[in-house]
Amino acid sequence: MKKVSTVKLGVQRRREKRVSSALPIVHNGKMGVTRDISSTGVLFEIDHDMKAGSKINFAIDLETPGGKLKLVCEAEVVRVTHKDGRSSVAAKIINQNLESSA
């Protein structure tokens, strides 16, 4: 019987389509900026180190036609990479609430 080898290429784990974004994000008083976001996850850059597997809380400021809103989230850090003194953090959103910033 002939042996066949298989190679797994990068598996896409995202369930929702992500949208490129540059929105202000605040975590533990530190300011950062999102790079992309979906209803289930976010990728952001911040000058603060985090560990994969940790639970975090953050807020994203949103400008809408109806006024300013704040998306307050609880999430789990999935991946952290470092570049030029900044952390790039991928997080899975566990819980989210939309609040008025007025």
Beta strands, then each sheet from edge to edge (+ up, - down):
strand 1: 19-20
strand 2: 24-27
strand 3: 30-37
strand 4: 41-46
strand 5: 55-64
strand 6: 67-83
strand 7: 86-100
sheet 1: 1+ 3- 2+ 5- 6+ 7- 4+
end
